[in-house]
Amino acid sequence: MAKGSSEWQAGSHANAITTLEKLVELWPNHLDGNFLLGSLYAQTGRLEEALLRLRKARELAPRSPQVANNLGNVFRMLGQNEDALDCYASAVKFDPRFSVGWMNLGLACTKLERWKDALESFARLGNPLSEDPDVLCAMGSAQAATGNTLAAINCYERALPSDADGRRNVKIILARLRGANSEDIPERHSDASVIAIYRNKAASWDADVAREQDSYFGPRLVAEVLGPRLSTMTTGSQTVLDLGCGTGACGDYLRPIASELVGVDLSPDMLTACGRKGLYDRLVEADIGRYLAEETNSFDIVVAAGVFILFSRLEGLLAAIRGRMKTEGVLAFTLYASANAAVEVRHNDHFGHSADYVRDGLTGTGWRLIELREIVHETEGGQPQRGFVVLAGT
């Protein structure tokens, strides 16, 4: 046991796991061996094995707050938030002074939108946990959901110095809470934020696109607006660029007409899922703005389904895409509709745009607007989310 622990602390992670595996093979009911091995499995992403070992540890020590907490962490990493919450609730029941348990209970309640329970859990924390940036953001989310906007702003302002890479979207959330004007809204989601958002969505993305309820309709909307043109194109005649290609939901209808099909996405998790389909000639892991600035090839068709929702200002992107188009090329994209302003931060912290803003942005960057149609971009909690599908030509 001591050997495995010291190996891990020395950075010999594989050796530590091997040592502990041998230990629990010899002594299956070794509490510390099961607990540490399960915790190390969790840290290295071996979640199903972690679950097995930590469940065994909980059988051996049913009233241990540390075991319940670590088991809850694995459930949370697996997206099983109800099971995680039960574990954290047990941990603080066994030891009401267990601050880490209260913190994790609050985070689990936030995931389940149990806002008042989250705030009650966070109220049990002292420093430094109460100033943890993830806790502050969760508290801010709970305060905003319960109507305490000023308290929410205070939480996010305290979290802001720790969000230099923008992973937590604090600047964008503050712009929403403050009702910021268009010029005060951040220009885009950060790379770190996009990667974090779509890491959790990659596994279920194709199923979400296929569902009729609580689903995302971007790829099929782009297919519809392009449909009349696609039907007249010769097989394998077009160079096609899919910006924000994700898991390749647009690839099925683009592949038949493409002589070359290029997909670009910032999320490595989405690109891994996309690559398994074998639809694209080339997949590029990059921010689409940087990709467009460096690409030298030109395209007949560019699509961007549900991508511009990550950008508040579109003029630079529209100009960059225009510069990569062939004569008589077309661009098809979807985006959220704003409720009032030309550009706004929506409730989900993505951006919405007005029809006039989109029209002006296209004409101002050399595009010819062919069609701009109001649509339901997706459904969320049974509620339709308004948006636009747009077709523009060179």
DRENMI-32742 format. One record per residue (C-alpha): residue number from 1; residue in three letters; x, y, z. Coordinates in steps of 0.2 Angstrom, whole numbers, plus 5000, padded with zeros to 4 digits. Layout:
# residues N
R volo mardren   px   py   pz
R  NUM     ala    X    Y    Z
...
***
This chain:
# residues 394
R volo mardren   px   py   pz
R    1     met 5000 5000 5000
R    2     ala 5014 5012 5005
R    3     lys 5024 5008 4990
R    4     gly 5009 5012 4978
R    5     ser 5006 5028 4987
R    6     ser 5024 5033 4986
R    7     glu 5025 5028 4967
R    8     trp 5010 5039 4963
R    9     gln 5018 5054 4973
R   10     ala 5034 5052 4964
R   11     gly 5025 5053 4947
R   12     ser 5026 5034 4943
R   13     his 5007 5033 4940
R   14     ala 5007 5017 4929
R   15     asn 5018 5008 4942
R   16     ala 5007 5014 4957
R   17     ile 4992 5007 4948
R   18     thr 5001 4991 4945
R   19     thr 5006 4989 4963
R   20     leu 4989 4993 4969
R   21     glu 4981 4981 4957
R   22     lys 4992 4967 4964
R   23     leu 4987 4972 4981
R   24     val 4969 4970 4979
R   25     glu 4971 4955 4969
R   26     leu 4979 4947 4984
R   27     trp 4968 4955 4997
R   28     pro 4951 4959 4988
R   29     asn 4944 4967 5005
R   30     his 4959 4979 5007
R   31     leu 4950 4995 5011
R   32     asp 4964 5007 5008
R   33     gly 4969 4998 4992
R   34     asn 4952 4998 4984
R   35     phe 4950 5017 4989
R   36     leu 4967 5023 4982
R   37     leu 4966 5012 4967
R   38     gly 4948 5018 4963
R   39     ser 4954 5036 4966
R   40     leu 4969 5034 4954
R   41     tyr 4958 5026 4941
R   42     ala 4947 5041 4942
R   43     gln 4962 5053 4940
R   44     thr 4968 5044 4924
R   45     gly 4951 5043 4916
R   46     arg 4947 5025 4919
R   47     leu 4930 5029 4926
R   48     glu 4921 5012 4925
R   49     glu 4936 5003 4934
R   50     ala 4936 5018 4947
R   51     leu 4917 5015 4950
R   52     leu 4920 4996 4953
R   53     arg 4934 4999 4966
R   54     leu 4926 5014 4975
R   55     arg 4909 5004 4976
R   56     lys 4919 4990 4984
R   57     ala 4927 5003 4996
R   58     arg 4910 5009 5001
R   59     glu 4904 4992 5005
R   60     leu 4919 4990 5016
R   61     ala 4917 5007 5024
R   62     pro 4899 5013 5022
R   63     arg 4901 5028 5033
R   64     ser 4917 5035 5027
R   65     pro 4914 5053 5020
R   66     gln 4930 5052 5010
R   67     val 4925 5036 5001
R   68     ala 4907 5043 4998
R   69     asn 4914 5059 4991
R   70     asn 4927 5051 4979
R   71     leu 4913 5039 4973
R   72     gly 4902 5054 4970
R   73     asn 4916 5062 4960
R   74     val 4916 5047 4948
R   75     phe 4897 5048 4946
R   76     arg 4899 5067 4942
R   77     met 4912 5063 4929
R   78     leu 4901 5050 4921
R   79     gly 4886 5063 4921
R   80     gln 4876 5053 4933
R   81     asn 4872 5069 4944
R   82     glu 4858 5061 4954
R   83     asp 4870 5047 4960
R   84     ala 4884 5060 4963
R   85     leu 4872 5070 4974
R   86     asp 4867 5055 4984
R   87     cys 4885 5051 4988
R   88     tyr 4889 5069 4993
R   89     ala 4874 5070 5004
R   90     ser 4880 5054 5013
R   91     ala 4897 5062 5015
R   92     val 4891 5077 5024
R   93     lys 4879 5067 5034
R   94     phe 4893 5056 5041
R   95     asp 4904 5072 5044
R   96     pro 4895 5089 5044
R   97     arg 4912 5097 5045
R   98     phe 4918 5090 5029
R   99     ser 4919 5106 5018
R  100     val 4924 5097 5002
R  101     gly 4908 5087 5003
R  102     trp 4898 5102 5005
R  103     met 4907 5110 4990
R  104     asn 4904 5095 4979
R  105     leu 4886 5094 4985
R  106     gly 4883 5112 4980
R  107     leu 4891 5109 4963
R  108     ala 4880 5093 4960
R  109     cys 4864 5103 4965
R  110     thr 4869 5116 4953
R  111     lys 4870 5103 4939
R  112     leu 4853 5097 4943
R  113     glu 4846 5115 4945
R  114     arg 4842 5113 4963
R  115     trp 4847 5131 4966
R  116     lys 4841 5134 4984
R  117     asp 4849 5118 4989
R  118     ala 4865 5123 4981
R  119     leu 4866 5140 4990
R  120     glu 4862 5131 5006
R  121     ser 4877 5119 5003
R  122     phe 4889 5133 4998
R  123     ala 4884 5143 5014
R  124     arg 4893 5129 5024
R  125     leu 4909 5133 5016
R  126     gly 4923 5144 5023
R  127     asn 4939 5151 5015
R  128     pro 4947 5146 5004
R  129     leu 4934 5134 4996
R  130     ser 4921 5148 4996
R  131     glu 4933 5158 4985
R  132     asp 4936 5143 4973
R  133     pro 4932 5150 4955
R  134     asp 4921 5135 4951
R  135     val 4911 5137 4967
R  136     leu 4910 5156 4964
R  137     cys 4903 5153 4946
R  138     ala 4891 5140 4953
R  139     met 4885 5151 4967
R  140     gly 4883 5165 4953
R  141     ser 4872 5153 4943
R  142     ala 4861 5149 4958
R  143     gln 4860 5167 4963
R  144     ala 4854 5172 4946
R  145     ala 4842 5158 4944
R  146     thr 4834 5163 4961
R  147     gly 4832 5181 4955
R  148     asn 4847 5189 4965
R  149     thr 4856 5197 4950
R  150     leu 4867 5209 4961
R  151     ala 4873 5194 4971
R  152     ala 4876 5184 4955
R  153     ile 4886 5198 4948
R  154     asn 4897 5199 4964
R  155     cys 4901 5181 4963
R  156     tyr 4906 5182 4945
R  157     glu 4916 5197 4948
R  158     arg 4926 5188 4962
R  159     ala 4929 5173 4950
R  160     leu 4935 5184 4935
R  161     pro 4953 5186 4940
R  162     ser 4954 5167 4940
R  163     asp 4947 5165 4922
R  164     ala 4961 5172 4912
R  165     asp 4959 5159 4898
R  166     gly 4940 5161 4898
R  167     arg 4936 5143 4901
R  168     arg 4922 5148 4913
R  169     asn 4914 5161 4901
R  170     val 4914 5174 4916
R  171     lys 4916 5189 4905
R  172     ile 4901 5184 4894
R  173     ile 4890 5179 4909
R  174     leu 4894 5196 4917
R  175     ala 4889 5205 4900
R  176     arg 4872 5195 4901
R  177     leu 4869 5199 4919
R  178     arg 4873 5217 4917
R  179     gly 4863 5219 4901
R  180     ala 4878 5225 4892
R  181     asn 4877 5235 4876
R  182     ser 4883 5227 4860
R  183     glu 4900 5236 4860
R  184     asp 4903 5230 4878
R  185     ile 4900 5211 4874
R  186     pro 4916 5200 4872
R  187     glu 4919 5197 4854
R  188     arg 4918 5178 4855
R  189     his 4919 5163 4866
R  190     ser 4937 5158 4871
R  191     asp 4946 5143 4864
R  192     ala 4946 5135 4882
R  193     ser 4927 5138 4884
R  194     val 4923 5130 4867
R  195     ile 4934 5115 4870
R  196     ala 4926 5113 4888
R  197     ile 4908 5115 4881
R  198     tyr 4909 5102 4867
R  199     arg 4920 5090 4877
R  200     asn 4904 5085 4887
R  201     lys 4893 5086 4871
R  202     ala 4903 5075 4859
R  203     ala 4897 5058 4864
R  204     ser 4878 5063 4863
R  205     trp 4879 5075 4849
R  206     asp 4873 5064 4834
R  207     ala 4859 5058 4845
R  208     asp 4854 5076 4849
R  209     val 4853 5080 4831
R  210     ala 4843 5065 4827
R  211     arg 4829 5069 4840
R  212     glu 4814 5079 4836
R  213     gln 4811 5085 4854
R  214     asp 4824 5095 4864
R  215     ser 4836 5094 4849
R  216     tyr 4847 5104 4838
R  217     phe 4841 5107 4820
R  218     gly 4856 5116 4813
R  219     pro 4863 5103 4800
R  220     arg 4845 5099 4793
R  221     leu 4841 5118 4791
R  222     val 4857 5120 4781
R  223     ala 4853 5105 4771
R  224     glu 4836 5112 4767
R  225     val 4842 5129 4762
R  226     leu 4855 5122 4751
R  227     gly 4844 5108 4744
R  228     pro 4838 5116 4728
R  229     arg 4856 5119 4723
R  230     leu 4863 5103 4729
R  231     ser 4850 5093 4718
R  232     thr 4857 5101 4702
R  233     met 4875 5098 4706
R  234     thr 4886 5085 4698
R  235     thr 4892 5072 4709
R  236     gly 4910 5076 4716
R  237     ser 4910 5093 4707
R  238     gln 4912 5105 4722
R  239     thr 4925 5110 4734
R  240     val 4916 5111 4751
R  241     leu 4921 5118 4768
R  242     asp 4912 5114 4784
R  243     leu 4916 5127 4797
R  244     gly 4913 5120 4815
R  245     cys 4910 5103 4808
R  246     gly 4908 5095 4825
R  247     thr 4904 5076 4823
R  248     gly 4901 5078 4804
R  249     ala 4882 5080 4805
R  250     cys 4882 5090 4788
R  251     gly 4894 5077 4780
R  252     asp 4881 5065 4774
R  253     tyr 4873 5077 4762
R  254     leu 4889 5086 4758
R  255     arg 4899 5071 4753
R  256     pro 4890 5066 4737
R  257     ile 4893 5083 4729
R  258     ala 4911 5086 4736
R  259     ser 4927 5083 4726
R  260     glu 4935 5089 4742
R  261     leu 4926 5090 4759
R  262     val 4936 5099 4773
R  263     gly 4930 5100 4791
R  264     val 4936 5113 4803
R  265     asp 4933 5112 4822
R  266     leu 4941 5118 4838
R  267     ser 4935 5103 4848
R  268     pro 4947 5088 4848
R  269     asp 4933 5077 4855
R  270     met 4920 5082 4841
R  271     leu 4934 5079 4828
R  272     thr 4938 5062 4835
R  273     ala 4919 5057 4833
R  274     cys 4919 5065 4816
R  275     gly 4934 5056 4810
R  276     arg 4927 5039 4814
R  277     lys 4914 5042 4800
R  278     gly 4926 5043 4786
R  279     leu 4916 5057 4777
R  280     tyr 4929 5071 4776
R  281     asp 4945 5072 4765
R  282     arg 4953 5083 4778
R  283     leu 4949 5087 4796
R  284     val 4958 5102 4804
R  285     glu 4958 5106 4823
R  286     ala 4958 5125 4823
R  287     asp 4948 5141 4828
R  288     ile 4939 5145 4812
R  289     gly 4945 5163 4811
R  290     arg 4963 5158 4812
R  291     tyr 4960 5144 4799
R  292     leu 4952 5156 4787
R  293     ala 4967 5168 4789
R  294     glu 4979 5154 4785
R  295     glu 4970 5144 4772
R  296     thr 4975 5147 4754
R  297     asn 4962 5136 4745
R  298     ser 4946 5142 4738
R  299     phe 4929 5134 4740
R  300     asp 4912 5133 4730
R  301     ile 4902 5130 4746
R  302     val 4904 5135 4764
R  303     val 4893 5129 4778
R  304     ala 4892 5134 4796
R  305     ala 4878 5126 4806
R  306     gly 4876 5133 4824
R  307     val 4894 5141 4823
R  308     phe 4891 5159 4823
R  309     ile 4882 5158 4840
R  310     leu 4899 5158 4847
R  311     phe 4904 5175 4840
R  312     ser 4896 5192 4844
R  313     arg 4903 5201 4830
R  314     leu 4902 5193 4813
R  315     glu 4909 5205 4801
R  316     gly 4927 5199 4802
R  317     leu 4921 5181 4799
R  318     leu 4910 5185 4785
R  319     ala 4924 5195 4776
R  320     ala 4936 5181 4779
R  321     ile 4925 5168 4772
R  322     arg 4921 5179 4757
R  323     gly 4940 5179 4754
R  324     arg 4940 5161 4752
R  325     met 4926 5159 4740
R  326     lys 4926 5154 4722
R  327     thr 4916 5164 4709
R  328     glu 4897 5160 4711
R  329     gly 4901 5152 4728
R  330     val 4888 5150 4742
R  331     leu 4888 5151 4761
R  332     ala 4874 5143 4771
R  333     phe 4873 5146 4790
R  334     thr 4862 5146 4805
R  335     leu 4862 5157 4821
R  336     tyr 4851 5162 4835
R  337     ala 4839 5177 4834
R  338     ser 4841 5191 4847
R  339     ala 4826 5197 4856
R  340     asn 4830 5216 4855
R  341     ala 4847 5222 4851
R  342     ala 4858 5219 4836
R  343     val 4869 5208 4846
R  344     glu 4865 5201 4863
R  345     val 4870 5187 4875
R  346     arg 4856 5175 4877
R  347     his 4851 5165 4892
R  348     asn 4863 5150 4887
R  349     asp 4877 5163 4886
R  350     his 4878 5160 4867
R  351     phe 4875 5175 4856
R  352     gly 4860 5181 4847
R  353     his 4859 5193 4832
R  354     ser 4845 5203 4823
R  355     ala 4840 5200 4805
R  356     asp 4845 5218 4801
R  357     tyr 4862 5215 4809
R  358     val 4865 5200 4798
R  359     arg 4859 5208 4782
R  360     asp 4870 5223 4785
R  361     gly 4885 5212 4789
R  362     leu 4883 5202 4773
R  363     thr 4881 5217 4762
R  364     gly 4895 5226 4770
R  365     thr 4907 5212 4767
R  366     gly 4903 5209 4749
R  367     trp 4890 5196 4750
R  368     arg 4873 5195 4740
R  369     leu 4859 5189 4752
R  370     ile 4849 5175 4744
R  371     glu 4838 5170 4758
R  372     leu 4836 5174 4776
R  373     arg 4822 5164 4785
R  374     glu 4816 5164 4803
R  375     ile 4817 5146 4810
R  376     val 4817 5136 4826
R  377     his 4835 5133 4828
R  378     glu 4833 5120 4842
R  379     thr 4821 5116 4856
R  380     glu 4827 5117 4874
R  381     gly 4816 5111 4889
R  382     gly 4802 5110 4876
R  383     gln 4803 5128 4871
R  384     pro 4807 5133 4854
R  385     gln 4823 5144 4852
R  386     arg 4821 5156 4838
R  387     gly 4835 5158 4825
R  388     phe 4839 5161 4806
R  389     val 4845 5151 4792
R  390     val 4854 5161 4779
R  391     leu 4860 5158 4761
R  392     ala 4872 5171 4753
R  393     gly 4881 5171 4737
R  394     thr 4897 5179 4730
***
